Amino acid sequence: MAFKIIVCAKQVPDTNVIKINPKTGTLIRDGVPSILNHDDANALEEALKIKDQYPDTHITVVTMGPPQAKDLLLECLAMGADEGVLVSDRAVGGSDTWATSNTLEAAIRKIGEYDLVFAGRQAIDGDTAQVGPQIAEKLHLPQVTYVEKFSIDKNLKDITVQRQLEDGYETIKLKTPCMLTAIKELNTPRYMTISGIFTAQKKPIHVWNAKDIGVDLTTVGLEASPTNVFRSFTPAPKGKGIVLEGDTEAEVSKKLLVNLKAKHVI
């Protein structure tokens, strides 16, 4: 029996080029390219590494978004995933993390059997790190977040992970099925290959709406979301810094003291 992995991924705007409308305080998405969320790419890569070691592994990538999110699935399939699922419906549009996790939980339940669920720690357009843990809670799965090292026993049941902490790490052992969220230190995502791009066109992509996954419509979408963004804004740029130069530390320290006194800091 195949070892089945579900990877939750998100198509996000490239934050290197995104801007904010100064009048409305909303993100300007027009003309901004969409990319595979960085941490989700690490989650997919770890799943692909398992598939490299155990070829009888089946990887399904599930995402929620507009129809163009199908491009993300094609990219994941070209990297080596076996199947894609896109939940696309206006009914789930505008969902916050709680409503998003309700949608993805329903999609995963429809997918059916799985041994491992992988997701990125957080999305670069939200940085909440909430969706993965919420999915795990709703699926009643043991979970470990901030995974920076991963290993699985050849029995494909026993997993050992290293979880990143602010001042170190902790080693955790758990069994499948479980939910893990990945960080960038876990691995280096692979690139698509030419053969992978051609093969991706032949792999299945399922497009489901809210009715298909049987999600309760009162728990998804903008109106069902208890969290709303009050305002988005670009922080005012900081003033230009001053570099003090001198031949000795004493000379630089004296210049610093003079500057601080001139500004009435001291």
PyRosetta script that sets phi, psi and omega in degrees:
from pyrosetta import init, pose_from_sequence

init()
pose = pose_from_sequence("MAFKIIVCAKQVPDTNVIKINPKTGTLIRDGVPSILNHDDANALEEALKIKDQYPDTHITVVTMGPPQAKDLLLECLAMGADEGVLVSDRAVGGSDTWATSNTLEAAIRKIGEYDLVFAGRQAIDGDTAQVGPQIAEKLHLPQVTYVEKFSIDKNLKDITVQRQLEDGYETIKLKTPCMLTAIKELNTPRYMTISGIFTAQKKPIHVWNAKDIGVDLTTVGLEASPTNVFRSFTPAPKGKGIVLEGDTEAEVSKKLLVNLKAKHVI")
pose.set_psi(1, 135.9)
pose.set_omega(1, -177.4)
pose.set_phi(2, -67.8)
pose.set_psi(2, 146.4)
pose.set_omega(2, 172.6)
pose.set_phi(3, -82.7)
pose.set_psi(3, 121.0)
pose.set_omega(3, -171.6)
pose.set_phi(4, -106.9)
pose.set_psi(4, 124.8)
pose.set_omega(4, -179.7)
pose.set_phi(5, -119.4)
pose.set_psi(5, 135.5)
pose.set_omega(5, 172.6)
pose.set_phi(6, -111.3)
pose.set_psi(6, 128.5)
pose.set_omega(6, 178.2)
pose.set_phi(7, -114.2)
pose.set_psi(7, 123.4)
pose.set_omega(7, 176.6)
pose.set_phi(8, -90.4)
pose.set_psi(8, 125.6)
pose.set_omega(8, -176.9)
pose.set_phi(9, -133.1)
pose.set_psi(9, 160.5)
pose.set_omega(9, -179.3)
pose.set_phi(10, -138.3)
pose.set_psi(10, 139.1)
pose.set_omega(10, 172.5)
pose.set_phi(11, -89.3)
pose.set_psi(11, 123.3)
pose.set_omega(11, -175.1)
pose.set_phi(12, -126.0)
pose.set_psi(12, 156.3)
pose.set_omega(12, 174.8)
pose.set_phi(13, -71.0)
pose.set_psi(13, 145.3)
pose.set_omega(13, 178.6)
pose.set_phi(14, -69.0)
pose.set_psi(14, 108.3)
pose.set_omega(14, -174.8)
pose.set_phi(15, -69.9)
pose.set_psi(15, -9.3)
pose.set_omega(15, 177.3)
pose.set_phi(16, -72.9)
pose.set_psi(16, -21.5)
pose.set_omega(16, -177.2)
pose.set_phi(17, -121.6)
pose.set_psi(17, -4.8)
pose.set_omega(17, -177.5)
pose.set_phi(18, -73.5)
pose.set_psi(18, 147.6)
pose.set_omega(18, 179.6)
pose.set_phi(19, -131.1)
pose.set_psi(19, 167.3)
pose.set_omega(19, 179.9)
pose.set_phi(20, -116.4)
pose.set_psi(20, 133.7)
pose.set_omega(20, 176.7)
pose.set_phi(21, -68.2)
pose.set_psi(21, 117.3)
pose.set_omega(21, -175.6)
pose.set_phi(22, -66.3)
pose.set_psi(22, -22.0)
pose.set_omega(22, -178.4)
pose.set_phi(23, -85.6)
pose.set_psi(23, -43.0)
pose.set_omega(23, -176.7)
pose.set_phi(24, -96.1)
pose.set_psi(24, -19.5)
pose.set_omega(24, -178.2)
pose.set_phi(25, 73.9)
pose.set_psi(25, 15.3)
pose.set_omega(25, -180.0)
pose.set_phi(26, -104.6)
pose.set_psi(26, 159.7)
pose.set_omega(26, 179.9)
pose.set_phi(27, -71.1)
pose.set_psi(27, 138.6)
pose.set_omega(27, 174.7)
pose.set_phi(28, -92.7)
pose.set_psi(28, 104.6)
pose.set_omega(28, -176.4)
pose.set_phi(29, -97.0)
pose.set_psi(29, -16.8)
pose.set_omega(29, -178.9)
pose.set_phi(30, -61.4)
pose.set_psi(30, 127.8)
pose.set_omega(30, 178.2)
pose.set_phi(31, 77.9)
pose.set_psi(31, 2.0)
pose.set_omega(31, -179.7)
pose.set_phi(32, -93.4)
pose.set_psi(32, 123.9)
pose.set_omega(32, -179.3)
pose.set_phi(33, -66.7)
pose.set_psi(33, 147.8)
pose.set_omega(33, 177.4)
pose.set_phi(34, -101.7)
pose.set_psi(34, 144.8)
pose.set_omega(34, -177.1)
pose.set_phi(35, -135.7)
pose.set_psi(35, 165.4)
pose.set_omega(35, 172.6)
pose.set_phi(36, -72.5)
pose.set_psi(36, 126.4)
pose.set_omega(36, -179.9)
pose.set_phi(37, -53.4)
pose.set_psi(37, 135.3)
pose.set_omega(37, -171.0)
pose.set_phi(38, -56.3)
pose.set_psi(38, -52.8)
pose.set_omega(38, -177.4)
pose.set_phi(39, -65.6)
pose.set_psi(39, -30.7)
pose.set_omega(39, 177.2)
pose.set_phi(40, -67.0)
pose.set_psi(40, -33.4)
pose.set_omega(40, 175.9)
pose.set_phi(41, -63.2)
pose.set_psi(41, -37.1)
pose.set_omega(41, 176.6)
pose.set_phi(42, -67.4)
pose.set_psi(42, -38.0)
pose.set_omega(42, 177.5)
pose.set_phi(43, -63.4)
pose.set_psi(43, -44.6)
pose.set_omega(43, 178.9)
pose.set_phi(44, -63.9)
pose.set_psi(44, -41.9)
pose.set_omega(44, -179.1)
pose.set_phi(45, -60.6)
pose.set_psi(45, -41.0)
pose.set_omega(45, -179.5)
pose.set_phi(46, -66.3)
pose.set_psi(46, -36.7)
pose.set_omega(46, 175.6)
pose.set_phi(47, -64.0)
pose.set_psi(47, -40.8)
pose.set_omega(47, 179.3)
pose.set_phi(48, -66.7)
pose.set_psi(48, -32.9)
pose.set_omega(48, 177.1)
pose.set_phi(49, -65.5)
pose.set_psi(49, -36.6)
pose.set_omega(49, 175.3)
pose.set_phi(50, -64.5)
pose.set_psi(50, -42.2)
pose.set_omega(50, 179.1)
pose.set_phi(51, -64.3)
pose.set_psi(51, -36.1)
pose.set_omega(51, 176.8)
pose.set_phi(52, -60.4)
pose.set_psi(52, -40.3)
pose.set_omega(52, -177.4)
pose.set_phi(53, -80.7)
pose.set_psi(53, -35.8)
pose.set_omega(53, -179.3)
pose.set_phi(54, -126.3)
pose.set_psi(54, 88.7)
pose.set_omega(54, -173.7)
pose.set_phi(55, -56.0)
pose.set_psi(55, -23.8)
pose.set_omega(55, 179.4)
pose.set_phi(56, -83.8)
pose.set_psi(56, 45.0)
pose.set_omega(56, 178.4)
pose.set_phi(57, -112.9)
pose.set_psi(57, 135.9)
pose.set_omega(57, -179.4)
pose.set_phi(58, -114.3)
pose.set_psi(58, 123.5)
pose.set_omega(58, -177.1)
pose.set_phi(59, -112.3)
pose.set_psi(59, 122.2)
pose.set_omega(59, 175.2)
pose.set_phi(60, -111.9)
pose.set_psi(60, 126.4)
pose.set_omega(60, 177.1)
pose.set_phi(61, -101.8)
pose.set_psi(61, 126.0)
pose.set_omega(61, -179.5)
pose.set_phi(62, -117.4)
pose.set_psi(62, 136.6)
pose.set_omega(62, 179.3)
pose.set_phi(63, -142.2)
pose.set_psi(63, 162.2)
pose.set_omega(63, 177.1)
pose.set_phi(64, -125.6)
pose.set_psi(64, 132.7)
pose.set_omega(64, -179.5)
pose.set_phi(65, 168.7)
pose.set_psi(65, -171.9)
pose.set_omega(65, 177.7)
pose.set_phi(66, -71.5)
pose.set_psi(66, 170.8)
pose.set_omega(66, -177.9)
pose.set_phi(67, -53.4)
pose.set_psi(67, -33.7)
pose.set_omega(67, -177.8)
pose.set_phi(68, -68.7)
pose.set_psi(68, -10.0)
pose.set_omega(68, 176.1)
pose.set_phi(69, -66.9)
pose.set_psi(69, -10.1)
pose.set_omega(69, 175.2)
pose.set_phi(70, -61.0)
pose.set_psi(70, -29.3)
pose.set_omega(70, 178.1)
pose.set_phi(71, -62.0)
pose.set_psi(71, -36.9)
pose.set_omega(71, 177.7)
pose.set_phi(72, -61.9)
pose.set_psi(72, -42.9)
pose.set_omega(72, -179.0)
pose.set_phi(73, -65.2)
pose.set_psi(73, -39.2)
pose.set_omega(73, 177.2)
pose.set_phi(74, -61.4)
pose.set_psi(74, -38.4)
pose.set_omega(74, 177.5)
pose.set_phi(75, -63.7)
pose.set_psi(75, -44.2)
pose.set_omega(75, 179.5)
pose.set_phi(76, -64.8)
pose.set_psi(76, -38.6)
pose.set_omega(76, 178.0)
pose.set_phi(77, -66.8)
pose.set_psi(77, -36.5)
pose.set_omega(77, 178.3)
pose.set_phi(78, -67.8)
pose.set_psi(78, -25.8)
pose.set_omega(78, 177.3)
pose.set_phi(79, -78.4)
pose.set_psi(79, -21.9)
pose.set_omega(79, 177.1)
pose.set_phi(80, 140.3)
pose.set_psi(80, -5.5)
pose.set_omega(80, 177.4)
pose.set_phi(81, -66.6)
pose.set_psi(81, 160.6)
pose.set_omega(81, -173.8)
pose.set_phi(82, -99.0)
pose.set_psi(82, -25.4)
pose.set_omega(82, -170.2)
pose.set_phi(83, -156.6)
pose.set_psi(83, 148.6)
pose.set_omega(83, 178.8)
pose.set_phi(84, -126.8)
pose.set_psi(84, 147.6)
pose.set_omega(84, 176.8)
pose.set_phi(85, -132.4)
pose.set_psi(85, 124.8)
pose.set_omega(85, 177.4)
pose.set_phi(86, -117.0)
pose.set_psi(86, 121.8)
pose.set_omega(86, 172.7)
pose.set_phi(87, -97.3)
pose.set_psi(87, 111.1)
pose.set_omega(87, -175.9)
pose.set_phi(88, -132.8)
pose.set_psi(88, 115.6)
pose.set_omega(88, -177.6)
pose.set_phi(89, -164.1)
pose.set_psi(89, 137.1)
pose.set_omega(89, 177.7)
pose.set_phi(90, -60.8)
pose.set_psi(90, -24.6)
pose.set_omega(90, -179.2)
pose.set_phi(91, -63.5)
pose.set_psi(91, -26.6)
pose.set_omega(91, -179.1)
pose.set_phi(92, -101.2)
pose.set_psi(92, 1.2)
pose.set_omega(92, 179.9)
pose.set_phi(93, -65.6)
pose.set_psi(93, 144.5)
pose.set_omega(93, 178.8)
pose.set_phi(94, 78.5)
pose.set_psi(94, 10.4)
pose.set_omega(94, -178.8)
pose.set_phi(95, -66.7)
pose.set_psi(95, 139.5)
pose.set_omega(95, 171.5)
pose.set_phi(96, -84.9)
pose.set_psi(96, -168.5)
pose.set_omega(96, -175.2)
pose.set_phi(97, -63.9)
pose.set_psi(97, -39.2)
pose.set_omega(97, -179.1)
pose.set_phi(98, -64.7)
pose.set_psi(98, -47.7)
pose.set_omega(98, -179.7)
pose.set_phi(99, -68.6)
pose.set_psi(99, -35.2)
pose.set_omega(99, 177.3)
pose.set_phi(100, -63.6)
pose.set_psi(100, -43.7)
pose.set_omega(100, -179.6)
pose.set_phi(101, -66.1)
pose.set_psi(101, -31.0)
pose.set_omega(101, 175.2)
pose.set_phi(102, -63.8)
pose.set_psi(102, -41.3)
pose.set_omega(102, 179.5)
pose.set_phi(103, -66.2)
pose.set_psi(103, -48.4)
pose.set_omega(103, -177.5)
pose.set_phi(104, -68.0)
pose.set_psi(104, -34.6)
pose.set_omega(104, 176.4)
pose.set_phi(105, -61.5)
pose.set_psi(105, -44.2)
pose.set_omega(105, 180.0)
pose.set_phi(106, -63.8)
pose.set_psi(106, -38.7)
pose.set_omega(106, 179.1)
pose.set_phi(107, -65.5)
pose.set_psi(107, -42.3)
pose.set_omega(107, -179.7)
pose.set_phi(108, -65.3)
pose.set_psi(108, -38.4)
pose.set_omega(108, 177.9)
pose.set_phi(109, -64.5)
pose.set_psi(109, -35.3)
pose.set_omega(109, 178.1)
pose.set_phi(110, -70.2)
pose.set_psi(110, -37.0)
pose.set_omega(110, 177.4)
pose.set_phi(111, -57.8)
pose.set_psi(111, -39.7)
pose.set_omega(111, 174.3)
pose.set_phi(112, 102.6)
pose.set_psi(112, -128.6)
pose.set_omega(112, -172.7)
pose.set_phi(113, -67.4)
pose.set_psi(113, 142.3)
pose.set_omega(113, 175.6)
pose.set_phi(114, -157.7)
pose.set_psi(114, 154.6)
pose.set_omega(114, 177.9)
pose.set_phi(115, -108.1)
pose.set_psi(115, -27.6)
pose.set_omega(115, -175.3)
pose.set_phi(116, -150.2)
pose.set_psi(116, 136.7)
pose.set_omega(116, 175.1)
pose.set_phi(117, -117.1)
pose.set_psi(117, 124.5)
pose.set_omega(117, 179.1)
pose.set_phi(118, -112.7)
pose.set_psi(118, 145.8)
pose.set_omega(118, 173.4)
pose.set_phi(119, -151.4)
pose.set_psi(119, 162.8)
pose.set_omega(119, 172.9)
pose.set_phi(120, -76.9)
pose.set_psi(120, 157.8)
pose.set_omega(120, 179.1)
pose.set_phi(121, -56.5)
pose.set_psi(121, -47.4)
pose.set_omega(121, -176.4)
pose.set_phi(122, -160.1)
pose.set_psi(122, 164.1)
pose.set_omega(122, 178.2)
pose.set_phi(123, -95.9)
pose.set_psi(123, 142.1)
pose.set_omega(123, -175.2)
pose.set_phi(124, -71.4)
pose.set_psi(124, -13.5)
pose.set_omega(124, 178.3)
pose.set_phi(125, -95.3)
pose.set_psi(125, 1.3)
pose.set_omega(125, 178.5)
pose.set_phi(126, -136.0)
pose.set_psi(126, -38.8)
pose.set_omega(126, 178.1)
pose.set_phi(127, 57.0)
pose.set_psi(127, 34.9)
pose.set_omega(127, -179.0)
pose.set_phi(128, -92.1)
pose.set_psi(128, -30.4)
pose.set_omega(128, -177.5)
pose.set_phi(129, 57.8)
pose.set_psi(129, 34.7)
pose.set_omega(129, -177.1)
pose.set_phi(130, -107.7)
pose.set_psi(130, -30.0)
pose.set_omega(130, -171.1)
pose.set_phi(131, -63.8)
pose.set_psi(131, -46.3)
pose.set_omega(131, -179.8)
pose.set_phi(132, -56.2)
pose.set_psi(132, -55.2)
pose.set_omega(132, 178.8)
pose.set_phi(133, -60.1)
pose.set_psi(133, -35.0)
pose.set_omega(133, 179.1)
pose.set_phi(134, -67.0)
pose.set_psi(134, -40.0)
pose.set_omega(134, 176.7)
pose.set_phi(135, -60.6)
pose.set_psi(135, -45.1)
pose.set_omega(135, -179.2)
pose.set_phi(136, -59.9)
pose.set_psi(136, -42.7)
pose.set_omega(136, 179.8)
pose.set_phi(137, -62.7)
pose.set_psi(137, -41.6)
pose.set_omega(137, -176.8)
pose.set_phi(138, -74.3)
pose.set_psi(138, -25.7)
pose.set_omega(138, 175.9)
pose.set_phi(139, -91.1)
pose.set_psi(139, -2.3)
pose.set_omega(139, -179.2)
pose.set_phi(140, 59.1)
pose.set_psi(140, 45.6)
pose.set_omega(140, -179.6)
pose.set_phi(141, -107.0)
pose.set_psi(141, 142.4)
pose.set_omega(141, 167.9)
pose.set_phi(142, -63.8)
pose.set_psi(142, 146.7)
pose.set_omega(142, -175.4)
pose.set_phi(143, -141.7)
pose.set_psi(143, 152.0)
pose.set_omega(143, 171.4)
pose.set_phi(144, -135.7)
pose.set_psi(144, 129.4)
pose.set_omega(144, 179.5)
pose.set_phi(145, -104.1)
pose.set_psi(145, 166.7)
pose.set_omega(145, 176.5)
pose.set_phi(146, 57.1)
pose.set_psi(146, 45.2)
pose.set_omega(146, -178.0)
pose.set_phi(147, -76.9)
pose.set_psi(147, 122.7)
pose.set_omega(147, 179.7)
pose.set_phi(148, -112.8)
pose.set_psi(148, -12.4)
pose.set_omega(148, 172.9)
pose.set_phi(149, -144.7)
pose.set_psi(149, 144.8)
pose.set_omega(149, -175.2)
pose.set_phi(150, -143.4)
pose.set_psi(150, 140.3)
pose.set_omega(150, 170.9)
pose.set_phi(151, -149.6)
pose.set_psi(151, 147.7)
pose.set_omega(151, 179.7)
pose.set_phi(152, -130.5)
pose.set_psi(152, 137.2)
pose.set_omega(152, -179.8)
pose.set_phi(153, -69.0)
pose.set_psi(153, 156.6)
pose.set_omega(153, -179.1)
pose.set_phi(154, -63.7)
pose.set_psi(154, -14.5)
pose.set_omega(154, 175.0)
pose.set_phi(155, -78.3)
pose.set_psi(155, -5.4)
pose.set_omega(155, 179.2)
pose.set_phi(156, 57.6)
pose.set_psi(156, 29.7)
pose.set_omega(156, 178.2)
pose.set_phi(157, -123.2)
pose.set_psi(157, -41.9)
pose.set_omega(157, -174.8)
pose.set_phi(158, -95.4)
pose.set_psi(158, 123.4)
pose.set_omega(158, -177.9)
pose.set_phi(159, -117.7)
pose.set_psi(159, 139.7)
pose.set_omega(159, 173.4)
pose.set_phi(160, -123.1)
pose.set_psi(160, 127.4)
pose.set_omega(160, 179.8)
pose.set_phi(161, -128.6)
pose.set_psi(161, 155.8)
pose.set_omega(161, 172.7)
pose.set_phi(162, -110.4)
pose.set_psi(162, 120.4)
pose.set_omega(162, -176.2)
pose.set_phi(163, -102.5)
pose.set_psi(163, 126.3)
pose.set_omega(163, -177.5)
pose.set_phi(164, -72.7)
pose.set_psi(164, 134.7)
pose.set_omega(164, 173.1)
pose.set_phi(165, -119.1)
pose.set_psi(165, 168.6)
pose.set_omega(165, -179.3)
pose.set_phi(166, -62.1)
pose.set_psi(166, -35.6)
pose.set_omega(166, -175.3)
pose.set_phi(167, -119.5)
pose.set_psi(167, 22.0)
pose.set_omega(167, -179.7)
pose.set_phi(168, 162.1)
pose.set_psi(168, -140.0)
pose.set_omega(168, 179.2)
pose.set_phi(169, -156.1)
pose.set_psi(169, 165.0)
pose.set_omega(169, 172.8)
pose.set_phi(170, -131.8)
pose.set_psi(170, 144.7)
pose.set_omega(170, 179.3)
pose.set_phi(171, -99.2)
pose.set_psi(171, 127.8)
pose.set_omega(171, -175.5)
pose.set_phi(172, -127.3)
pose.set_psi(172, 136.4)
pose.set_omega(172, 174.9)
pose.set_phi(173, -110.3)
pose.set_psi(173, 137.0)
pose.set_omega(173, 177.5)
pose.set_phi(174, -153.0)
pose.set_psi(174, 170.1)
pose.set_omega(174, -178.0)
pose.set_phi(175, -116.0)
pose.set_psi(175, 154.9)
pose.set_omega(175, 174.4)
pose.set_phi(176, -77.2)
pose.set_psi(176, 150.0)
pose.set_omega(176, 0.7)
pose.set_phi(177, -78.8)
pose.set_psi(177, 150.0)
pose.set_omega(177, -179.6)
pose.set_phi(178, -158.3)
pose.set_psi(178, 172.9)
pose.set_omega(178, -180.0)
pose.set_phi(179, -121.1)
pose.set_psi(179, 131.7)
pose.set_omega(179, 178.8)
pose.set_phi(180, -129.0)
pose.set_psi(180, 140.8)
pose.set_omega(180, 173.3)
pose.set_phi(181, -115.7)
pose.set_psi(181, 134.2)
pose.set_omega(181, -170.2)
pose.set_phi(182, -99.8)
pose.set_psi(182, 152.0)
pose.set_omega(182, 172.1)
pose.set_phi(183, -119.8)
pose.set_psi(183, 169.3)
pose.set_omega(183, -172.5)
pose.set_phi(184, -63.7)
pose.set_psi(184, -26.0)
pose.set_omega(184, -179.6)
pose.set_phi(185, -70.8)
pose.set_psi(185, -11.0)
pose.set_omega(185, -176.5)
pose.set_phi(186, -66.1)
pose.set_psi(186, -38.7)
pose.set_omega(186, -176.0)
pose.set_phi(187, -170.1)
pose.set_psi(187, -177.5)
pose.set_omega(187, 173.9)
pose.set_phi(188, -116.2)
pose.set_psi(188, 111.8)
pose.set_omega(188, -177.6)
pose.set_phi(189, -58.5)
pose.set_psi(189, 141.7)
pose.set_omega(189, 179.2)
pose.set_phi(190, -79.6)
pose.set_psi(190, 165.0)
pose.set_omega(190, 175.7)
pose.set_phi(191, -93.8)
pose.set_psi(191, 160.9)
pose.set_omega(191, 171.3)
pose.set_phi(192, -67.0)
pose.set_psi(192, 151.6)
pose.set_omega(192, 175.2)
pose.set_phi(193, -110.7)
pose.set_psi(193, 161.7)
pose.set_omega(193, 178.3)
pose.set_phi(194, -59.8)
pose.set_psi(194, -46.9)
pose.set_omega(194, 179.7)
pose.set_phi(195, -64.8)
pose.set_psi(195, -36.0)
pose.set_omega(195, 178.7)
pose.set_phi(196, -64.5)
pose.set_psi(196, -37.1)
pose.set_omega(196, 179.1)
pose.set_phi(197, -64.6)
pose.set_psi(197, -42.7)
pose.set_omega(197, 178.9)
pose.set_phi(198, -68.3)
pose.set_psi(198, -40.8)
pose.set_omega(198, -178.8)
pose.set_phi(199, -66.5)
pose.set_psi(199, -33.6)
pose.set_omega(199, -177.4)
pose.set_phi(200, -58.3)
pose.set_psi(200, -32.9)
pose.set_omega(200, -178.4)
pose.set_phi(201, -65.1)
pose.set_psi(201, -20.1)
pose.set_omega(201, -177.3)
pose.set_phi(202, -97.6)
pose.set_psi(202, -7.6)
pose.set_omega(202, -177.7)
pose.set_phi(203, -86.7)
pose.set_psi(203, 150.2)
pose.set_omega(203, -174.6)
pose.set_phi(204, -74.2)
pose.set_psi(204, 137.2)
pose.set_omega(204, 170.7)
pose.set_phi(205, -126.4)
pose.set_psi(205, 120.0)
pose.set_omega(205, -179.7)
pose.set_phi(206, -100.2)
pose.set_psi(206, 129.4)
pose.set_omega(206, 177.2)
pose.set_phi(207, -109.9)
pose.set_psi(207, 114.6)
pose.set_omega(207, -177.0)
pose.set_phi(208, -115.0)
pose.set_psi(208, 149.7)
pose.set_omega(208, 172.6)
pose.set_phi(209, -105.1)
pose.set_psi(209, -177.1)
pose.set_omega(209, -176.4)
pose.set_phi(210, -62.0)
pose.set_psi(210, -35.8)
pose.set_omega(210, -179.9)
pose.set_phi(211, -67.4)
pose.set_psi(211, -37.0)
pose.set_omega(211, -178.6)
pose.set_phi(212, -60.9)
pose.set_psi(212, -38.5)
pose.set_omega(212, -176.3)
pose.set_phi(213, -91.6)
pose.set_psi(213, -5.4)
pose.set_omega(213, 175.9)
pose.set_phi(214, 68.2)
pose.set_psi(214, 28.7)
pose.set_omega(214, -179.5)
pose.set_phi(215, -79.1)
pose.set_psi(215, 145.3)
pose.set_omega(215, 176.9)
pose.set_phi(216, -69.1)
pose.set_psi(216, 115.5)
pose.set_omega(216, -175.3)
pose.set_phi(217, -65.1)
pose.set_psi(217, -16.8)
pose.set_omega(217, 177.8)
pose.set_phi(218, -80.2)
pose.set_psi(218, -3.4)
pose.set_omega(218, -178.4)
pose.set_phi(219, -114.8)
pose.set_psi(219, 9.1)
pose.set_omega(219, -179.6)
pose.set_phi(220, -134.3)
pose.set_psi(220, 164.5)
pose.set_omega(220, 178.0)
pose.set_phi(221, 89.2)
pose.set_psi(221, 176.5)
pose.set_omega(221, -175.0)
pose.set_phi(222, -63.4)
pose.set_psi(222, -45.8)
pose.set_omega(222, -176.4)
pose.set_phi(223, -67.2)
pose.set_psi(223, -27.5)
pose.set_omega(223, 179.8)
pose.set_phi(224, -85.5)
pose.set_psi(224, -7.2)
pose.set_omega(224, -175.0)
pose.set_phi(225, -84.1)
pose.set_psi(225, 119.5)
pose.set_omega(225, 178.9)
pose.set_phi(226, -73.8)
pose.set_psi(226, -13.3)
pose.set_omega(226, -179.6)
pose.set_phi(227, -108.2)
pose.set_psi(227, 130.3)
pose.set_omega(227, 176.4)
pose.set_phi(228, -131.7)
pose.set_psi(228, 141.4)
pose.set_omega(228, 178.6)
pose.set_phi(229, -77.9)
pose.set_psi(229, 118.3)
pose.set_omega(229, -179.5)
pose.set_phi(230, -73.9)
pose.set_psi(230, -45.1)
pose.set_omega(230, -177.9)
pose.set_phi(231, -160.1)
pose.set_psi(231, 141.7)
pose.set_omega(231, 172.5)
pose.set_phi(232, -117.0)
pose.set_psi(232, 139.8)
pose.set_omega(232, -178.7)
pose.set_phi(233, -154.6)
pose.set_psi(233, 157.7)
pose.set_omega(233, 176.1)
pose.set_phi(234, -93.1)
pose.set_psi(234, 122.1)
pose.set_omega(234, 179.8)
pose.set_phi(235, -58.3)
pose.set_psi(235, 143.5)
pose.set_omega(235, 178.0)
pose.set_phi(236, -63.4)
pose.set_psi(236, 136.8)
pose.set_omega(236, -179.0)
pose.set_phi(237, -63.8)
pose.set_psi(237, 144.5)
pose.set_omega(237, 178.3)
pose.set_phi(238, -76.0)
pose.set_psi(238, 155.9)
pose.set_omega(238, 178.4)
pose.set_phi(239, -67.4)
pose.set_psi(239, 157.8)
pose.set_omega(239, -178.9)
pose.set_phi(240, -65.6)
pose.set_psi(240, 137.3)
pose.set_omega(240, 179.8)
pose.set_phi(241, -75.8)
pose.set_psi(241, 163.2)
pose.set_omega(241, 179.6)
pose.set_phi(242, -116.9)
pose.set_psi(242, 129.9)
pose.set_omega(242, 178.1)
pose.set_phi(243, -103.5)
pose.set_psi(243, 121.9)
pose.set_omega(243, 178.3)
pose.set_phi(244, -97.0)
pose.set_psi(244, 130.0)
pose.set_omega(244, -178.2)
pose.set_phi(245, -118.6)
pose.set_psi(245, 153.2)
pose.set_omega(245, 178.9)
pose.set_phi(246, -175.3)
pose.set_psi(246, 163.0)
pose.set_omega(246, -178.7)
pose.set_phi(247, -78.9)
pose.set_psi(247, -25.2)
pose.set_omega(247, -178.9)
pose.set_phi(248, -133.8)
pose.set_psi(248, 160.9)
pose.set_omega(248, 177.7)
pose.set_phi(249, -61.8)
pose.set_psi(249, -36.2)
pose.set_omega(249, -179.6)
pose.set_phi(250, -64.0)
pose.set_psi(250, -40.1)
pose.set_omega(250, 179.9)
pose.set_phi(251, -65.6)
pose.set_psi(251, -43.4)
pose.set_omega(251, 178.9)
pose.set_phi(252, -65.9)
pose.set_psi(252, -40.1)
pose.set_omega(252, 179.6)
pose.set_phi(253, -63.3)
pose.set_psi(253, -38.0)
pose.set_omega(253, 179.0)
pose.set_phi(254, -65.5)
pose.set_psi(254, -42.0)
pose.set_omega(254, 178.3)
pose.set_phi(255, -63.9)
pose.set_psi(255, -39.4)
pose.set_omega(255, 178.4)
pose.set_phi(256, -62.9)
pose.set_psi(256, -43.3)
pose.set_omega(256, 179.9)
pose.set_phi(257, -62.2)
pose.set_psi(257, -41.4)
pose.set_omega(257, 179.5)
pose.set_phi(258, -63.6)
pose.set_psi(258, -43.6)
pose.set_omega(258, 179.7)
pose.set_phi(259, -64.0)
pose.set_psi(259, -41.9)
pose.set_omega(259, -179.7)
pose.set_phi(260, -66.1)
pose.set_psi(260, -38.0)
pose.set_omega(260, 178.2)
pose.set_phi(261, -69.0)
pose.set_psi(261, -37.7)
pose.set_omega(261, 179.6)
pose.set_phi(262, -64.7)
pose.set_psi(262, -30.4)
pose.set_omega(262, 179.3)
pose.set_phi(263, -92.0)
pose.set_psi(263, 4.0)
pose.set_omega(263, 178.8)
pose.set_phi(264, 61.5)
pose.set_psi(264, 29.6)
pose.set_omega(264, 174.9)
pose.set_phi(265, -75.9)
pose.set_psi(265, -35.8)
pose.set_omega(265, 175.6)
pose.set_phi(266, -129.8)
pose.dump_pdb("model.pdb")
